[in-house]
Amino acid sequence: MQKENQRVMLTKQLLKESLIYLMKKKEIQKVTVSELCHNAGINRVTFYNHYNSPKNLLQEIENELIDDIHDFIKQKNIDQSYQLNKQIEIICDYLNKNRKIARLIFQNNSEDSEFIEKLFYCPNIWDELNKKFSNLYDEEAKNLLLTFIINGTYGMIKKWLLSDINKTPHEISKLINDIYLKNITN
């Protein structure tokens, strides 16, 4: 049983490495199962035992990145005393340290992806934003503002990562805080 689990883990790792390699050359929509399997040295049946499509494999890689970010935040001992911009800074810091994979994920993500919500559904971020808006807006307005802030934050971070903008994670989080959070909550 353990040997089988190791084999599955190895297969998935080879497929992930193959997808990352191919995404450096082309968009996820243009990656075929055949070339992914050929590059990984795995047959198509084995691929379909684990995934439905290359996009499905990318979603697993995204989820692993999100889990790693959550672990990174936990290692920083984030608690309620941390301000929202500090939490965003920690996310930016992680993405900056893992820029190669982060760039590939951001390049191949559509704006309506679940990745955006998952990225910012980190401990305290939604709670902090909800707290800031709870007495100011009704539930519908609050949801619209949260959507605006999360998508705007994602857009800024995406532009920063993909355009090689020379700003530190601290500077990016400060910009986000200055533009969105100060103006909206004042």
Secondary structure as GFF3:
##gff-version 3
##sequence-region A 1 186
A	DSSP	alpha_helix	2	23	.	.	.	ID=ss1
A	DSSP	three_ten_helix	28	30	.	.	.	ID=ss2
A	DSSP	alpha_helix	33	40	.	.	.	ID=ss3
A	DSSP	alpha_helix	44	50	.	.	.	ID=ss4
A	DSSP	alpha_helix	54	75	.	.	.	ID=ss5
A	DSSP	alpha_helix	84	97	.	.	.	ID=ss6
A	DSSP	alpha_helix	99	107	.	.	.	ID=ss7
A	DSSP	alpha_helix	114	120	.	.	.	ID=ss8
A	DSSP	alpha_helix	125	133	.	.	.	ID=ss9
A	DSSP	alpha_helix	139	162	.	.	.	ID=ss10
A	DSSP	alpha_helix	169	176	.	.	.	ID=ss11
A	DSSP	pi_helix	177	182	.	.	.	ID=ss12
A	DSSP	alpha_helix	183	185	.	.	.	ID=ss13
###
